[in-house]
């Protein structure tokens, strides 16, 4: 059972892969990949901007703390000058606390500055990669489009494209039907001429008298040809003409005799 399921799964994946391959357009895939790279580049740029913002905020805090530290130092000097050693000691103590905060902020500032430099370098490299990919993408798309057009033209000339195949089949069917109709018309004409079919339109029909005349004319021709051949074999004169009957006899011709019987 597991073997059957594996086989069914393989067949399904094969058919799905073939269907996807037919549906896939390399140009659309390239555009999608380029769009994803642009989104990644945008994220890196936002990261650089965020780090730069944090660094700038630390710099503002450092400047503020350094200003307060300088102010406390000046106050301590003035208090010591006035003989207020206690106030001078308090000012110096506060200044020392601020200096510790300044030191911590400076470490954070250096860290952020290093991260900003790394992200900036990564952004520049990614920008160069995206630009190169865009150029290559457009080149591949143009080449693919040209190859696709050439293939369609070649298929049209060779008649293997779907559109041209349909046209060719339509032409073939039309020619076959035309040939069939021509053959049918010729067969009907032959049957009408031989008498196997009746001409019900009356256009080609003959009356009885005309039919008999045609039959007698055909029979007379045969008789005359037979008499001529006998005369040639006997060495005598040729057969007399049918219109005047036998010469010197005054008898009507066989054709006339047959017609009178009719």
C-alpha positions, 0 to 999 in steps of 0.5 A: 500500500505504501508503494502505491501511495508513493507511486501516486505521489510521484505521478501527481508531483510529475504532472503538477511540475509539468503543468507549472512548467507550462504555466511559468513565464521566465519574464514574470519570474525574473520580475518577481525576483527583482521585486523581492530584491528591491523589498530586501534593499528597502528593509536594509535601508530602513535598518540603516535609517533606524540605526542612524536615528538611534546614534543621533539620539545618543549624540544628543544625550551625550551633548546634554550630559557633557553640558551638564558636566561642564556646568557642574564643574564650573559651579564647583569652582565657584563654590570653592572660590567662595569657601563653600567646600561642601558645595564644591564637593557635591558638584564634583560628585554629581559631575562624576555620576554624569561622567559615568553615564557619558562613558556608557553612552559613548560605548553605545554610540560606538557600537551603533556607529559600527552597526551603521557602517556595516549596514551602510556597506551592506546596503551599497553592496546590495544596491550594486547587486540589484542594479546588476540583476536588473540589467541582466533581467532586462537582457534575459527578458529581451532575449526570451521575447526575441526567441519566442517571436522567432519560434512562432514565426518558424512554427508558422512557416513550417505549419506546426503551430496550433493556429496554422495547424487549425488553418491547414486542417480547415483548408484540407477539409474544404478541399476534401469536401470540394473533391467529394462534391465534384466526384458526386456530380460527375457520377450523377452525370454519368448515371444520367447519360447511361440511363441508370437514373431518370432526369426528372427535370425533363430538360434532357429527356427525348420523345419516343420518335426521336429515341427510335430515330437515334436507335435506327441511325445507330443500327444503320451505321453498323449495317453500312459498315458491315456491307462495306467490309463484305464488299471489300472482301469480295472485291466488288463495289462499295455498299450503296447509300442508305438514303436512295436504297439499292441502285437500279432496284427502286426498293426502299432502304432497310431504314425506311422499311423499318420505319414504315413497320413502326 
